[in-house]
Amino acid sequence: MTFLKWKPTRLFDGQSFRENNAVLITRADGTVENIIAAEDAGDEIQELKGILSPGFINCHCHLELSHLKDVIPPHTGLIEFLCSVVTKRGFSPDIVQEAIVKAEKEMYDNGIVGVGDIGNTADTALVKSRSLIYWQNFTEVLGFTDEKAAENMAHYSSVAAALQQALSQSALPHRTSLVPHAPYSISPDTFRLINALTENKIISLHNQEHPAEDDLYKTGGGEYLKFFRIFGMNGSPLPVTGMSSIRSVLPYFNKGQTILLVHNSYMPEEDIVWANAYAAQTGLTLIYCLCINANLYIENHVPPVALLMKHHCKIVLGTDSYSSNWQLSITSEIASLRKHLPDLPEATILQWATGNGASALQWQDTLGSFASGKKPGLALIDEDYHRSVRLL
């Protein structure tokens, strides 16, 4: 059997950095055999300049929005951004597909091996059916009113079924589940229907991206009223609870789901404490997904990373979409976190990008670490995190 021997400047195994003379041994197909000292590795060692890491897990992306690259300018603020996404999606199918193809290749080439991908349509099915990336498809439900809850669920269930059917012949085991979009776009009955259909599944929820999200549930007013007017609504269609958005909607879930809370840009400490306690009491698993470059692109705002770490939250990374990012690169997300939060340990951020992401999306048996028998992909990162490439 042919073995490949990789000796980088530094070797990160998915949890921590190994000793400086560590050599990764893999089979030709990328299956991990072992990590050993260079003096025990024999000949034909490939010397690499940079950090060698397991492939990255991008836990939050919208591949189907790739055609919106450079369409929405940065720093518009979230409400204006959402209005632009809704009103500027009308591109020809050929342009949409061309952008999806380019974006998938970009992620593969820069070392991303698994993606939690949001979609309102099945536009990405053809590209994913040929992809060498693992896909957790989140078919995202939008449903503002209880009156149309059943109708909306039937529509998005058909989208999820079409996507899963298209991917059924893929060489990789893709998964698809229905998920709610955000607290400001899902009615109570729609939340209940999603809960009933997602027992023990992985789902996602955009969470507290803007202070106005809490205003909706506390008072029924605020900046989101502008967003609702696009859909012909003169007021909020959602119940006023007097509580923050996360306290108002997380109790709809009680069936053992793993829930990726995405962005959390304006999540206060008291809500972090409450959400973690609720999850522990009801058997939910909460994962907190950071997309710092999207936060910077839209609001020029850094999420409360220190608070999440203080309360031992499980953290993963995502890129969001080309509508709200300059690139689809986990390496660039790491670079931004290191720039804006220089006290964060380097190994901690890399763990978020690899082992934590694989565990969150339940791919830990194959991806996320250089454990023997796994085939996690190899990403080579330059030391300043300006660039990464996939080796296998």
MITORTOR-502411 format. One record per residue (C-alpha): residue in three letters; chain; x negated, y, z. Coordinates in pm, 1 decimal. Example, Ala and Ser with C-alpha at 12.3 -4.5 7.8 and 13.67 -1.06 7.14 Angstrom:
residues 2
Ala/A/-1230.0/-450.0/780.0
Ser/A/-1367.0/-106.0/714.0
END
This chain:
residues 392
Met/A/0.0/0.0/0.0
Thr/A/-125.8/348.3/-89.4
Phe/A/-151.8/601.1/191.8
Leu/A/-198.9/977.4/175.3
Lys/A/-401.9/1158.1/441.3
Trp/A/-328.8/1522.2/517.3
Lys/A/-554.8/1740.1/735.0
Pro/A/-424.4/2097.8/763.1
Thr/A/-570.4/2388.6/953.2
Arg/A/-295.2/2322.0/1207.4
Leu/A/-41.8/2040.6/1228.5
Phe/A/306.4/2097.3/1374.0
Asp/A/492.7/1771.4/1428.7
Gly/A/848.0/1905.1/1479.0
Gln/A/807.0/1961.3/1850.6
Ser/A/456.9/2099.3/1910.1
Phe/A/116.6/2164.3/1756.0
Arg/A/-124.7/1871.0/1754.0
Glu/A/-496.9/1882.5/1822.6
Asn/A/-705.5/2065.9/1563.2
Asn/A/-854.0/1751.9/1405.9
Ala/A/-518.9/1573.8/1358.2
Val/A/-451.1/1395.4/1030.4
Leu/A/-103.4/1301.0/910.7
Ile/A/-82.1/965.1/734.7
Thr/A/209.4/911.4/495.2
Arg/A/305.3/669.1/223.1
Ala/A/317.1/799.6/-131.6
Asp/A/691.5/864.2/-99.4
Gly/A/643.1/1079.3/212.0
Thr/A/737.6/822.8/475.7
Val/A/537.8/893.7/791.5
Glu/A/298.3/626.0/913.2
Asn/A/107.3/794.6/1193.8
Ile/A/-87.3/1094.0/1319.6
Ile/A/-446.8/1012.1/1407.9
Ala/A/-778.0/1187.1/1472.8
Ala/A/-982.2/1280.7/1167.0
Glu/A/-1274.9/1063.3/1276.5
Asp/A/-1046.1/759.7/1261.7
Ala/A/-885.6/842.1/927.6
Gly/A/-1157.8/723.3/693.0
Asp/A/-1210.5/866.4/344.5
Glu/A/-997.0/1054.5/91.6
Ile/A/-856.4/1304.5/339.1
Gln/A/-682.8/1600.9/175.4
Glu/A/-794.0/1924.9/342.6
Leu/A/-514.0/2183.1/354.8
Lys/A/-535.3/2550.4/446.1
Gly/A/-240.9/2652.2/660.4
Ile/A/20.6/2496.8/888.2
Leu/A/161.9/2158.1/789.3
Ser/A/515.4/2109.8/918.2
Pro/A/810.2/1877.6/861.4
Gly/A/1047.8/2016.6/602.4
Phe/A/1277.7/2295.6/716.5
Ile/A/1647.9/2270.2/799.5
Asn/A/1854.9/2567.6/683.5
Cys/A/2160.2/2539.3/908.3
His/A/2359.7/2821.5/749.3
Cys/A/2377.1/2912.6/382.7
His/A/2640.1/3006.5/121.9
Leu/A/2490.4/2859.6/-195.6
Glu/A/2801.0/2944.3/-397.1
Leu/A/2737.5/3319.1/-339.3
Ser/A/2392.8/3313.3/-498.9
His/A/2516.5/3521.4/-792.5
Leu/A/2558.9/3816.2/-553.1
Lys/A/2181.3/3863.8/-524.0
Asp/A/2106.3/4240.5/-530.2
Val/A/2476.3/4318.0/-585.9
Ile/A/2555.2/4446.5/-234.7
Pro/A/2303.0/4701.3/-104.5
Pro/A/2148.4/4651.9/241.5
His/A/2256.2/4832.8/558.2
Thr/A/2618.8/4892.8/459.4
Gly/A/2746.8/4762.7/792.8
Leu/A/2944.0/4441.7/830.7
Ile/A/3295.2/4566.6/750.1
Glu/A/3186.4/4732.4/426.9
Phe/A/2981.2/4423.1/343.6
Leu/A/3280.6/4190.2/388.4
Cys/A/3495.6/4411.8/169.4
Ser/A/3226.7/4396.2/-100.7
Val/A/3200.6/4015.3/-84.6
Val/A/3577.4/3984.0/-131.8
Thr/A/3601.2/4236.3/-415.6
Lys/A/3278.8/4160.7/-606.3
Arg/A/3295.4/3781.3/-647.9
Gly/A/3443.8/3791.8/-998.7
Phe/A/3156.8/3661.7/-1213.0
Ser/A/3177.4/3417.9/-1503.3
Pro/A/3132.6/3048.1/-1419.0
Asp/A/2812.3/3033.7/-1625.4
Ile/A/2651.0/3312.1/-1422.6
Val/A/2763.8/3151.3/-1097.1
Gln/A/2617.4/2812.7/-1195.3
Glu/A/2289.4/2961.2/-1318.0
Ala/A/2243.6/3142.0/-985.0
Ile/A/2325.9/2826.0/-786.0
Val/A/2065.0/2628.0/-981.8
Lys/A/1795.5/2889.6/-915.5
Ala/A/1879.3/2918.9/-546.8
Glu/A/1874.8/2542.2/-489.5
Lys/A/1534.2/2517.5/-658.5
Glu/A/1400.2/2807.1/-454.0
Met/A/1499.7/2637.7/-128.7
Tyr/A/1353.9/2303.1/-236.3
Asp/A/1026.9/2458.9/-351.2
Asn/A/970.8/2652.9/-29.0
Gly/A/1011.5/2344.8/189.5
Ile/A/1380.9/2329.5/284.1
Val/A/1492.5/1964.5/302.0
Gly/A/1840.4/1995.7/457.6
Val/A/2112.0/2261.9/441.0
Gly/A/2434.3/2331.9/625.1
Asp/A/2617.7/2499.3/339.4
Ile/A/2937.7/2701.8/350.9
Gly/A/3174.8/2693.4/55.0
Asn/A/3526.6/2809.2/-22.8
Thr/A/3511.6/2627.8/-357.2
Ala/A/3353.4/2318.4/-514.8
Asp/A/3132.5/2534.1/-740.1
Thr/A/2813.2/2382.0/-595.8
Ala/A/2911.6/2018.2/-653.3
Leu/A/2720.3/1957.3/-977.9
Val/A/2393.3/2102.1/-849.9
Lys/A/2420.1/1917.3/-518.0
Ser/A/2491.0/1587.4/-692.0
Arg/A/2144.1/1611.9/-852.7
Ser/A/1966.0/1769.9/-556.8
Leu/A/1688.9/1616.7/-344.9
Ile/A/1806.4/1824.1/-47.7
Tyr/A/2037.3/1681.9/220.6
Trp/A/2367.7/1873.7/230.4
Gln/A/2613.9/1914.1/516.4
Asn/A/2899.9/2080.9/332.6
Phe/A/3122.8/2309.2/535.1
Thr/A/3440.8/2371.9/336.3
Glu/A/3542.9/2700.2/486.8
Val/A/3910.1/2767.7/555.5
Leu/A/4061.1/3115.6/535.8
Gly/A/4411.9/3156.4/675.0
Phe/A/4533.6/3476.5/835.9
Thr/A/4890.4/3375.6/919.6
Asp/A/5069.1/3079.9/1076.2
Glu/A/5332.2/3092.3/801.0
Lys/A/5075.8/2979.2/542.5
Ala/A/4867.9/2756.4/769.3
Ala/A/4985.0/2424.7/619.3
Glu/A/4958.1/2557.0/263.3
Asn/A/4605.5/2689.2/321.1
Met/A/4492.9/2366.7/484.9
Ala/A/4625.2/2162.9/192.7
His/A/4432.0/2382.1/-50.7
Tyr/A/4099.8/2366.0/133.8
Ser/A/4143.3/1994.3/202.4
Ser/A/4166.1/1942.3/-174.0
Val/A/3848.7/2147.3/-222.7
Ala/A/3667.5/1934.4/38.6
Ala/A/3790.3/1613.2/-124.1
Ala/A/3677.9/1727.3/-469.2
Leu/A/3334.5/1819.3/-336.7
Gln/A/3288.3/1491.2/-151.6
Gln/A/3406.0/1290.8/-451.5
Ala/A/3160.8/1470.6/-680.4
Leu/A/2877.9/1389.3/-441.2
Ser/A/2974.2/1027.9/-376.4
Gln/A/2724.6/896.3/-633.2
Ser/A/2434.3/1104.7/-503.9
Ala/A/2124.4/924.9/-379.2
Leu/A/2145.3/1115.6/-51.3
Pro/A/2422.6/1080.3/210.9
His/A/2593.3/1418.9/187.4
Arg/A/2875.8/1499.7/430.1
Thr/A/3172.0/1735.6/403.7
Ser/A/3395.1/1878.2/675.0
Leu/A/3658.5/2150.8/702.8
Val/A/3554.9/2450.0/913.8
Pro/A/3706.6/2782.6/1018.7
His/A/3553.0/3093.3/866.5
Ala/A/3559.7/3338.1/1157.8
Pro/A/3780.1/3450.9/1447.2
Tyr/A/3907.9/3741.8/1237.2
Ser/A/4029.9/3523.3/948.2
Ile/A/4201.8/3224.4/1110.8
Ser/A/4551.1/3217.1/1261.9
Pro/A/4635.4/3015.2/1576.0
Asp/A/4813.7/2735.8/1386.9
Thr/A/4530.4/2717.6/1134.3
Phe/A/4281.4/2676.0/1420.0
Arg/A/4498.0/2396.9/1566.2
Leu/A/4515.4/2213.6/1233.3
Ile/A/4137.7/2237.0/1188.3
Asn/A/4084.8/2104.8/1541.1
Ala/A/4306.5/1805.3/1469.4
Leu/A/4113.0/1719.3/1151.5
Thr/A/3758.7/1757.6/1287.7
Glu/A/3735.0/1521.0/1583.8
Asn/A/3366.6/1445.3/1657.5
Lys/A/3259.5/1628.3/1342.4
Ile/A/3004.6/1903.7/1284.4
Ile/A/3169.7/2237.2/1211.9
Ser/A/3062.7/2601.2/1201.5
Leu/A/3210.6/2936.5/1297.5
His/A/3083.2/3285.7/1223.5
Asn/A/3073.8/3445.5/1567.9
Gln/A/3063.4/3803.1/1698.6
Glu/A/2884.8/3959.0/1403.7
His/A/3018.7/4302.3/1493.8
Pro/A/3167.3/4465.2/1807.1
Ala/A/3492.1/4522.1/1616.9
Glu/A/3555.0/4146.8/1626.0
Asp/A/3618.0/4172.6/1999.3
Asp/A/3831.5/4485.3/1946.9
Leu/A/4074.0/4282.2/1734.7
Tyr/A/4150.3/4041.3/2016.2
Lys/A/4130.6/4291.1/2299.5
Thr/A/4346.1/4566.9/2146.0
Gly/A/4463.9/4465.3/1796.3
Gly/A/4277.5/4761.2/1648.6
Gly/A/3932.7/4857.3/1528.2
Glu/A/3734.0/4859.3/1207.4
Tyr/A/3855.0/4520.8/1081.7
Leu/A/4188.5/4681.7/990.3
Lys/A/4013.1/4814.0/677.5
Phe/A/3924.4/4456.0/581.1
Phe/A/4284.3/4339.2/631.0
Arg/A/4417.0/4612.3/400.8
Ile/A/4239.0/4441.3/108.3
Phe/A/4480.1/4151.1/163.4
Gly/A/4786.4/4376.8/187.0
Met/A/4812.1/4379.5/567.5
Asn/A/4862.1/4709.1/748.1
Gly/A/4768.7/4572.3/1088.8
Ser/A/4596.8/4280.8/1253.3
Pro/A/4772.6/3946.1/1194.0
Leu/A/4602.9/3794.7/1499.0
Pro/A/4731.1/3769.3/1856.4
Val/A/4610.8/4024.0/2110.6
Thr/A/4464.5/3827.1/2401.6
Gly/A/4284.5/4100.9/2592.3
Met/A/3968.6/3887.9/2572.3
Ser/A/3663.8/3872.8/2347.3
Ser/A/3693.5/3684.6/2019.9
Ile/A/3493.5/3379.3/2132.6
Arg/A/3701.3/3342.0/2450.6
Ser/A/4014.8/3373.1/2239.9
Val/A/3929.9/3107.9/1979.1
Leu/A/3687.3/2852.1/2123.4
Pro/A/3966.8/2698.2/2339.4
Tyr/A/4138.0/2582.5/2019.1
Phe/A/3868.0/2312.5/2000.1
Asn/A/3871.0/2012.6/2233.2
Lys/A/3790.8/1703.4/2025.0
Gly/A/3420.8/1653.1/2077.5
Gln/A/3307.4/1868.9/1786.9
Thr/A/2954.5/1995.2/1740.4
Ile/A/3006.7/2365.4/1668.1
Leu/A/2745.6/2586.4/1506.0
Leu/A/2810.1/2940.4/1624.7
Val/A/2653.9/3150.2/1350.0
His/A/2495.4/3495.2/1383.8
Asn/A/2609.2/3581.6/1740.7
Ser/A/2468.9/3926.6/1667.7
Tyr/A/2669.6/4110.4/1931.5
Met/A/2738.8/3825.5/2175.7
Pro/A/2709.2/3956.4/2534.1
Glu/A/2554.9/3754.5/2813.2
Glu/A/2884.9/3691.6/2990.3
Asp/A/3026.6/3529.8/2674.8
Ile/A/2719.6/3309.1/2633.2
Val/A/2763.1/3187.9/2991.9
Trp/A/3136.9/3133.7/2943.8
Ala/A/3101.3/2951.8/2608.2
Asn/A/2837.7/2713.3/2742.5
Ala/A/3049.2/2636.9/3049.1
Tyr/A/3360.8/2575.6/2838.3
Ala/A/3169.4/2342.1/2607.3
Ala/A/3030.8/2143.6/2900.8
Gln/A/3378.2/2106.9/3052.6
Thr/A/3548.0/1993.9/2730.5
Gly/A/3282.7/1776.4/2566.4
Leu/A/3187.6/2014.8/2286.7
Thr/A/2830.1/2064.2/2169.7
Leu/A/2738.6/2425.6/2093.5
Ile/A/2453.0/2516.0/1860.7
Tyr/A/2351.6/2879.3/1813.8
Cys/A/2237.0/2958.2/1460.1
Leu/A/2022.8/3267.5/1402.7
Cys/A/2006.8/3435.8/1060.5
Ile/A/1792.9/3735.6/1151.8
Asn/A/1725.1/3854.6/798.0
Ala/A/2098.1/3867.6/723.5
Asn/A/2152.1/4065.5/1044.3
Leu/A/1878.2/4306.1/934.6
Tyr/A/2015.5/4323.1/579.1
Ile/A/2371.1/4403.6/682.9
Glu/A/2349.7/4586.2/1015.4
Asn/A/1974.5/4638.9/1066.7
His/A/2030.0/4462.5/1397.9
Val/A/1842.6/4188.2/1586.1
Pro/A/2051.0/3916.2/1758.4
Pro/A/2020.1/3863.0/2138.5
Val/A/1758.8/3588.4/2117.5
Ala/A/1621.0/3643.7/2467.8
Leu/A/1967.6/3598.0/2620.5
Leu/A/2026.3/3276.1/2428.3
Met/A/1693.3/3140.8/2545.5
Lys/A/1756.9/3254.0/2903.7
His/A/2067.9/3035.2/2911.4
His/A/1899.1/2733.8/2748.2
Cys/A/2105.5/2749.8/2430.7
Lys/A/2010.8/2511.8/2151.4
Ile/A/1894.6/2737.6/1868.9
Val/A/1858.9/2668.7/1496.3
Leu/A/1787.4/2889.0/1194.5
Gly/A/1969.8/2978.5/874.9
Thr/A/1924.5/3209.0/577.7
Asp/A/2286.2/3305.6/508.5
Ser/A/2345.3/3382.8/139.1
Tyr/A/2193.0/3591.4/-135.1
Ser/A/2473.5/3840.9/-78.5
Ser/A/2303.1/3929.5/251.6
Asn/A/1936.7/3833.4/220.6
Trp/A/1633.1/3912.1/9.5
Gln/A/1539.4/3543.7/-23.4
Leu/A/1650.5/3195.2/85.6
Ser/A/1344.6/3103.6/289.9
Ile/A/1324.9/2969.5/643.8
Thr/A/960.6/3080.2/644.5
Ser/A/1078.1/3439.4/598.3
Glu/A/1325.8/3394.9/885.2
Ile/A/1037.4/3276.9/1105.8
Ala/A/824.4/3573.9/997.5
Ser/A/1102.9/3819.5/1087.9
Leu/A/1154.5/3660.8/1429.3
Arg/A/780.3/3683.0/1496.1
Lys/A/774.9/4047.0/1386.4
His/A/1074.2/4165.2/1588.0
Leu/A/1025.1/3933.2/1888.1
Pro/A/646.3/3897.9/1916.1
Asp/A/661.1/3725.0/2254.6
Leu/A/845.3/3422.2/2115.6
Pro/A/617.0/3116.4/2117.2
Glu/A/526.9/3011.4/1764.2
Ala/A/594.2/2643.3/1831.4
Thr/A/940.4/2725.5/1968.2
Ile/A/1045.9/2899.3/1646.9
Leu/A/908.6/2616.3/1434.4
Gln/A/1101.3/2367.8/1646.2
Trp/A/1420.6/2565.3/1578.9
Ala/A/1343.3/2539.7/1206.1
Thr/A/1272.1/2165.1/1204.1
Gly/A/1355.0/1928.8/1491.0
Asn/A/1642.2/2134.2/1632.6
Gly/A/1801.0/2180.2/1291.8
Ala/A/1778.2/1811.3/1208.0
Ser/A/1934.7/1718.6/1540.4
Ala/A/2212.6/1977.4/1505.0
Leu/A/2314.9/1840.7/1164.2
Gln/A/2261.6/1480.4/1281.6
Trp/A/1977.0/1401.8/1044.2
Gln/A/1725.1/1339.1/1322.9
Asp/A/1676.6/975.0/1219.5
Thr/A/1520.1/1086.8/891.3
Leu/A/1431.0/1456.6/906.9
Gly/A/1287.9/1707.5/1152.2
Ser/A/967.2/1547.1/1280.1
Phe/A/656.9/1351.4/1184.4
Ala/A/765.7/1039.7/1375.1
Ser/A/668.8/704.9/1225.3
Gly/A/922.3/576.8/972.7
Lys/A/1083.1/912.4/901.9
Lys/A/1074.6/1085.7/564.1
Pro/A/1107.2/1450.4/668.2
Gly/A/936.1/1624.9/377.1
Leu/A/610.8/1817.0/410.4
Ala/A/603.5/2196.7/414.6
Leu/A/272.9/2385.2/400.3
Ile/A/295.1/2733.7/548.1
Asp/A/32.0/3002.9/521.7
Glu/A/-86.1/3135.7/857.1
Asp/A/91.8/3472.4/829.4
Tyr/A/424.9/3310.8/725.5
His/A/439.9/3498.8/397.1
Arg/A/482.7/3182.5/193.4
Ser/A/552.1/2809.5/217.6
Val/A/551.1/2528.4/-35.8
Arg/A/687.8/2175.7/-35.5
Leu/A/421.2/1908.9/-80.7
Leu/A/645.8/1599.6/-72.7
END
